[in-house]
Amino acid sequence: MNSTVDKHIYKCAHQLGIILDQGSTALDICRYKISRMIEYHQERFVRSGKGLLSDEELLCNLQRGEFGTGRREGYDLVADVVLAALLEAGVNGAPEVFDCRFKSQVQKWAAIYRCRNPEIVESFTTDLLLPRKKSGSRISTYNGFAPMDGWLKQVLFSQIIKDPQPRILESPELLMSCDIDPMEEYARKDCKEKLAPAFAHMFDTLDDVHRTVLKMAIIDNVEQKKIAVLFGVRDYKIVRMKQKAIEQVTKAFFNYAANEAKLSEISTQECLRLIMKHYRIESIPVLVNLDPSLPKQG
C-alpha cells in the first residue's frame, strides 16, 4: 500500500510546489490521513454497490472528483489531504499555498455570513494551525472525508458563531440613519408585542428532520454526538443540518419582521437576542442576517 500511496503523495506535493523529504514527519502524517480517507471512501463505495477498489483505483477516483459520498467533477480530494498534512506538520510554504487556494473563498463566505470582525478572516489560517486547549490543531482533524472547502466553510461558520463581537455597524452615520432605531426599549416593546408570539411559527418552515435536530440542539441541549447516533449519521452531518435549519429559521424571522411587523433591523436583532436569552442560548444572536438576499429593513 505504501508505494501506491507514496506515489500519489509525492505527486500532489509536487503539484502544490512543495518538496517532501523521505522519512519526514509530514510524509508520515500524509500516509496516516490518506489511509483514513481510503478506509472511509472504500466503505462507502462498497455500500453503493461499486465493489471493492484497489488503492490505486480509489485514489485515482478521489483525484478526479468521484467520492464514496458523491461526485464533484474535477475536484482533487487527495491534494486536499496532502495539503492538510503539510499544514499540520508545519512544512515551510504550506500556509502560503493554503492561502492562495482558499483565502478568497474564506473572504467570500465571511461576506455571505455578514461577519463584521475582520480579525476572523485575517487570522483564519493561523487559527487552523494553533493547538487548542484540549486537543491538537483544528487542521489535524481534517482527513478527506469531504472536500476541504466545505469543511473550511463549517469551521468559519463555527468561529463566527462563537465570536463575541457585535454584528451591527455602530458608526454615528448608521445610528443617525432613519433605518436604524438605536433605542433598546423600542426593540423590547416590538419583541414582546410583534415578534415573540410569531417566533415559534418560524420553526414550522422546517421539515420534520431539521426541526427535530434544531430543537434537540438548541432547546433541549442534547449533545451533538448523541444526536448523530440517534439519526445514524456522522457528527459533521448534524452540524450541517443544524446550520441549514438555523439559517432558514433566521431568514423566516427577518422576512416576517420586515414584511409583516415592519420593524427596523436593529429592533429585529435585539428581539432575536432577547428570545434566545430566554432559551439560555448565548451563541445564536450572532447568526442574524446570514443571508445577503434578505430584504433591507427600514
Secondary structure, 3 states (H helix, E strand, C coil): CHHHHHHHHHHHHHHCCCCCCCCCHHHHHHHHHHHHHHHHHHHHHHHCCCCCCCHHHHHHHHHCCEECCEECCCCCHHHHHHHHHHHHHCCCCHHHHHHHHHHHHHHHHHHHCCCCCHHHHHCHHHHHHCEECCEEEHHHHCCCCCCHHHHHHHHHHHHHHHCCCCCCCCCHHHHHCCCCCCCHHHHHHHHHHHHHHHHHHHHHHCCHHHHHHHHHHHHCCCCHHHHHHHHCCCHHHHHHHHHHHHHHHHHHHHHHHHHCCCCCHHHHHHHHHHHHHHCCCCCHHHHCCCCCCCCCCC
